[in-house]
Amino acid sequence: MTASVPSPPRSCTSGPGETGTTPAEGAATARWRNDGVVVLAEARWPEAGDEGAGPAGVAGFVHSPFAPLVAAVAERCLARRYGTGPLPPGNRTAVVLVSAGGDTAGAAHVRATVAAGGRIGPLFFFQSVPNSVAGHVAARWGLDGPVVCLSPAGDPRAEGQAEADLLLYDGDAAQALLILIELAPDGTPGEATAVLLGEGTRQ
């Protein structure tokens, strides 16, 4: 896990046109943090209207709500900034997926199946690592930056933002999609947040 190293702000090297939005569109969603990083868009699950409903399924992922929840909140966040995807090549958008528990529903199903002497379906081997759904999001939206998955020891958002800030500061990414997810223990999907972070200078 990457240590939470504070990253000093640096000047912006790209303008709104280079991120696929007009200044008016950017002004509708962007807000400033106090360290020179811009929150370009943010989304959550659940939001108003989600009560009693789960996120849509994702092809290639079975049984667990983990992947559908990640995909749904990422879709909402990116759509609020870009409308429909994919983004143009060279966008250098990283994906940082943060979850302390990971896919607990999938793991419980595998344990129960093994204990009962059953056979594990091959899709569970694919989806047992969080970067499989992170890669799905990157492929769906054409995100061509790094993909990082973290299991935080402390505050999930603080550790995820520290990793995203480091990618931006080191030049590995121009913006980062930070996704925080934890499944609920009672069989409901749980909660997730997606935040699109970038760098810039105040106008």
C-alpha positions as CSV (number, residue, x, y, z in Angstrom):
1,M,0.0,0.0,0.0
2,T,1.3,3.4,-0.8
3,A,2.0,5.6,2.2
4,S,-0.1,8.7,2.6
5,V,2.5,11.3,1.5
6,P,1.2,14.9,1.1
7,S,1.6,16.1,-2.4
8,P,2.3,19.8,-3.0
9,P,0.2,21.6,-5.6
10,R,1.6,22.2,-9.0
11,S,0.4,24.3,-11.9
12,C,-2.0,23.0,-14.5
13,T,-0.7,21.8,-17.8
14,S,-4.1,21.2,-19.5
15,G,-7.2,23.3,-20.0
16,P,-10.9,22.4,-20.1
17,G,-10.8,21.7,-23.8
18,E,-8.2,19.0,-23.3
19,T,-10.4,17.2,-20.9
20,G,-13.3,17.0,-23.2
21,T,-15.5,19.7,-21.6
22,T,-16.2,23.3,-22.2
23,P,-15.6,25.9,-19.4
24,A,-19.4,26.1,-18.8
25,E,-19.6,22.3,-18.4
26,G,-16.6,22.2,-16.1
27,A,-18.0,25.0,-13.9
28,A,-21.2,23.0,-13.4
29,T,-19.4,20.2,-11.6
30,A,-15.9,21.2,-10.6
31,R,-15.1,22.4,-7.1
32,W,-11.7,23.2,-5.5
33,R,-9.9,21.4,-2.7
34,N,-7.4,23.4,-0.7
35,D,-4.4,21.7,-2.3
36,G,-4.7,22.6,-5.9
37,V,-6.7,19.5,-6.9
38,V,-10.1,19.9,-8.5
39,V,-13.1,17.7,-7.8
40,L,-14.4,17.5,-11.3
41,A,-17.5,15.3,-10.6
42,E,-18.8,13.1,-7.8
43,A,-21.5,10.4,-7.5
44,R,-22.8,8.0,-4.9
45,W,-24.8,4.8,-4.6
46,P,-27.5,5.0,-3.3
47,E,-28.8,8.4,-4.4
48,A,-32.4,9.7,-4.5
49,G,-34.5,7.2,-6.4
50,D,-32.3,4.2,-5.7
51,E,-34.3,3.0,-2.6
52,G,-35.2,-0.6,-2.9
53,A,-33.3,-1.1,-6.1
54,G,-29.9,-2.6,-6.8
55,P,-27.5,-1.6,-9.6
56,A,-27.8,-3.2,-13.0
57,G,-25.8,-6.4,-13.5
58,V,-22.4,-6.4,-15.3
59,A,-21.7,-9.0,-18.0
60,G,-19.1,-11.5,-16.9
61,F,-19.6,-10.9,-13.1
62,V,-22.0,-13.1,-11.2
63,H,-23.7,-13.6,-7.8
64,S,-22.2,-10.6,-6.0
65,P,-23.3,-6.9,-6.1
66,F,-19.6,-5.7,-5.8
67,A,-18.9,-5.3,-9.5
68,P,-22.3,-3.8,-10.4
69,L,-22.0,-1.3,-7.6
70,V,-18.5,-0.2,-8.8
71,A,-19.6,0.0,-12.4
72,A,-22.8,2.0,-11.5
73,V,-21.2,4.6,-9.4
74,A,-18.3,5.0,-11.8
75,E,-20.8,5.4,-14.7
76,R,-22.7,8.1,-12.8
77,C,-19.6,10.1,-11.9
78,L,-18.0,10.0,-15.4
79,A,-21.4,10.7,-17.1
80,R,-21.8,13.9,-15.0
81,R,-18.5,15.1,-16.4
82,Y,-18.4,13.7,-19.9
83,G,-21.9,12.6,-20.8
84,T,-21.3,9.4,-22.7
85,G,-18.0,7.7,-23.2
86,P,-15.5,6.6,-24.2
87,L,-13.0,9.4,-23.5
88,P,-10.5,10.2,-26.3
89,P,-7.2,8.4,-26.3
90,G,-4.4,10.0,-24.3
91,N,-6.8,11.1,-21.5
92,R,-4.4,9.6,-18.8
93,T,-7.2,8.9,-16.4
94,A,-6.3,6.6,-13.6
95,V,-8.7,4.3,-11.6
96,V,-8.1,4.1,-7.9
97,L,-10.4,1.5,-6.3
98,V,-10.5,1.4,-2.5
99,S,-12.2,-1.2,-0.4
100,A,-11.4,-2.6,3.1
101,G,-13.6,-5.6,2.8
102,G,-13.5,-6.3,-1.0
103,D,-16.1,-8.6,-2.5
104,T,-17.3,-10.2,0.7
105,A,-20.4,-11.7,-1.0
106,G,-18.4,-13.5,-3.7
107,A,-15.9,-14.8,-1.1
108,A,-18.7,-16.1,1.1
109,H,-20.3,-17.9,-1.8
110,V,-17.0,-19.5,-2.7
111,R,-16.4,-20.7,0.9
112,A,-19.9,-22.1,1.2
113,T,-19.6,-23.9,-2.2
114,V,-16.2,-25.5,-1.2
115,A,-17.5,-26.5,2.2
116,A,-20.5,-28.3,0.5
117,G,-18.1,-30.1,-1.9
118,G,-19.4,-28.1,-4.9
119,R,-17.6,-26.8,-7.9
120,I,-16.5,-23.2,-8.2
121,G,-17.6,-21.5,-11.5
122,P,-14.7,-20.1,-13.5
123,L,-16.0,-16.6,-13.4
124,F,-15.3,-16.5,-9.6
125,F,-11.6,-16.8,-10.3
126,F,-11.8,-13.8,-12.7
127,Q,-13.8,-11.6,-10.4
128,S,-12.1,-12.5,-7.1
129,V,-9.6,-9.7,-7.5
130,P,-10.9,-6.1,-7.4
131,N,-8.8,-4.9,-10.4
132,S,-11.0,-7.0,-12.7
133,V,-14.0,-4.6,-12.3
134,A,-11.6,-1.6,-12.2
135,G,-10.3,-2.8,-15.6
136,H,-13.9,-3.2,-16.8
137,V,-14.6,0.4,-16.0
138,A,-11.4,1.5,-17.7
139,A,-12.2,-0.4,-20.8
140,R,-15.8,0.8,-20.9
141,W,-14.8,4.5,-20.7
142,G,-11.4,4.3,-22.5
143,L,-9.5,5.3,-19.4
144,D,-5.8,4.8,-20.3
145,G,-4.1,5.7,-17.0
146,P,-2.9,3.4,-14.2
147,V,-5.3,1.1,-12.3
148,V,-4.6,0.8,-8.6
149,C,-6.5,-1.2,-5.9
150,L,-6.1,-0.5,-2.2
151,S,-7.2,-2.2,1.0
152,P,-6.9,0.7,3.5
153,A,-5.7,0.3,7.0
154,G,-7.0,3.7,8.0
155,D,-9.5,6.2,6.6
156,P,-10.5,4.9,3.1
157,R,-11.1,8.2,1.5
158,A,-7.9,9.8,2.9
159,E,-5.8,6.9,1.7
160,G,-7.5,6.8,-1.7
161,Q,-7.0,10.5,-2.2
162,A,-3.4,10.3,-1.1
163,E,-2.8,7.6,-3.8
164,A,-4.7,9.7,-6.5
165,D,-2.7,12.8,-5.5
166,L,0.5,11.0,-5.8
167,L,-0.4,9.8,-9.4
168,L,-1.3,13.3,-10.4
169,Y,1.8,14.9,-8.8
170,D,4.2,12.3,-10.3
171,G,2.7,12.8,-13.7
172,D,1.5,9.2,-14.0
173,A,-2.1,10.5,-14.6
174,A,-3.8,13.8,-15.6
175,Q,-6.9,12.9,-13.6
176,A,-8.0,10.0,-11.3
177,L,-11.3,8.3,-10.8
178,L,-11.4,7.4,-7.1
179,I,-14.0,4.7,-6.2
180,L,-14.7,3.8,-2.6
181,I,-16.9,0.8,-1.9
182,E,-18.0,-1.4,0.9
183,L,-20.7,-4.1,0.7
184,A,-23.4,-4.3,3.3
185,P,-23.4,-7.4,5.6
186,D,-27.2,-7.8,5.3
187,G,-27.4,-8.8,1.7
188,T,-28.2,-5.3,0.4
189,P,-25.8,-3.9,-2.2
190,G,-24.0,-1.5,0.2
191,E,-22.6,1.9,-0.5
192,A,-20.1,3.4,-3.0
193,T,-18.7,6.8,-3.9
194,A,-16.9,7.8,-7.0
195,V,-14.9,11.1,-7.3
196,L,-13.2,12.3,-10.4
197,L,-10.1,14.3,-9.4
198,G,-7.9,16.6,-11.6
199,E,-5.4,19.4,-11.3
200,G,-5.8,23.0,-12.3
201,T,-5.3,26.6,-11.6
202,R,-7.9,29.1,-10.5
203,Q,-9.2,31.4,-13.2
